[in-house]
Amino acid sequence: MLAMYSNPTYDPNTVAVHDVEAAGAALTALDETPGKPLLANAYQERYMPGSTFKVLTTATGLTGGVVSGASVWPDESAWVPPNTNNPIQNYGKKVCGGDLAEVFRRSCNIAFARMAVDVGPQRMVDGVRSWGLESEVPIDLPGAASSTFGGDAKSFEDSLALLAIHGFGQGGVQMVPLHMAMVAATVGNDGKMMKPYVVDKTLAHNGSVLTQTAPEVWRTPISKPVADQMTQLMVGVVNEGTAKCCMKLARGIQAAAKTGTAQLNSDGEEQRSHAWITAFAPAKAPRVAVAVMLKGVNATISAGTGGTLAGPVAKTLLDKALLVVPR
């Protein structure tokens, strides 16, 4: 882990006082503060990921041979999944469709809803769990949260409409931001998901090394050929898709990314959404992966998208990190 940021934060001096009652009152006040400042939200909380989850849906479809680069989805603005009368729509109710590269870079919700149903409940659940969902993120810090797909195969067999919604990162899907960074890193690492760690090494008083953390593979959810396909799809998002606005890195370095706008409101409610992006760079021989999530706590954030809001943050982080991370 090169860097991790969580907001809101708090002043630890308010609880590190000799007055026990004052410290307790300060702790209680912090515990009741919206946004949970006592938690490191980057790895101790989970949030609806929106379209960033399409990385996992696509990878599951490719791995199972259900979809390929030649697959095509119809141009449509609404689709009614099985066993329901409620239509699924693309973001902004736009008409969207095409081959895999097109629907991925344009982030067509309906295509991924259809994809999840075509993959089927059991393969979808098994596929996303191979990325570590339902398991605590294995970081060397306490209290790590776990990402969740929001149901098992049986629950989705009973409701394919629910599976369709989960296929594009809505419904009960929840991802830990750190885990989403690990997803991007896995694509860039030939399909191998590494265990994240903060402590590189521990030293004795004389400077000698007591322990040295070695890189360790946690899971291998996809093969290298699938990782290569996913990389090209994510490059398309940067060059021609939803991240074209703001992910052109300095020095001509090519990034690969997937944006997401997790819609939290129901029809008729005030718009609320989280803005997401997960990315890595360079697209060839990657050195850094990042996930950015801006919680939809106000109208400004909720009115934006993952590309327009989270994208510039990810670009800045990658530009700076690539100056110092060894080749």
Sequence and secondary structure as in RCSB ss.txt:
>XXXX:A:sequence
MLAMYSNPTYDPNTVAVHDVEAAGAALTALDETPGKPLLANAYQERYMPGSTFKVLTTATGLTGGVVSGASVWPD
ESAWVPPNTNNPIQNYGKKVCGGDLAEVFRRSCNIAFARMAVDVGPQRMVDGVRSWGLESEVPIDLPGAASSTFG
GDAKSFEDSLALLAIHGFGQGGVQMVPLHMAMVAATVGNDGKMMKPYVVDKTLAHNGSVLTQTAPEVWRTPISKP
VADQMTQLMVGVVNEGTAKCCMKLARGIQAAAKTGTAQLNSDGEEQRSHAWITAFAPAKAPRVAVAVMLKGVNAT
ISAGTGGTLAGPVAKTLLDKALLVVPR
>XXXX:A:secstr
      SS   GGGTSSS HHHHHHHHHHHHTSTT TTS HHHH  B  GGGGHHHHHHHHHHTTS  TT EEEE
ESEE  TT S  EE GGG  EEEEHHHHHHHT HHHHHHHHHHH HHHHHHHHHTTTTTSB   SSTT  B B S
S HHHHHS HHHHHHHHTT TT BB HHHHHHHHHHHHTTT EE   S  EEE TTS EEEE    EEE  S HH
HHHHHHHHHHHHHHHSTTTTT   GGG   EEEEEEEE   TTS   EEEEEEEEE SSS  EEEEEEE   SHH
HHTS IIIIIHHHHHHHHHHHHHHS  
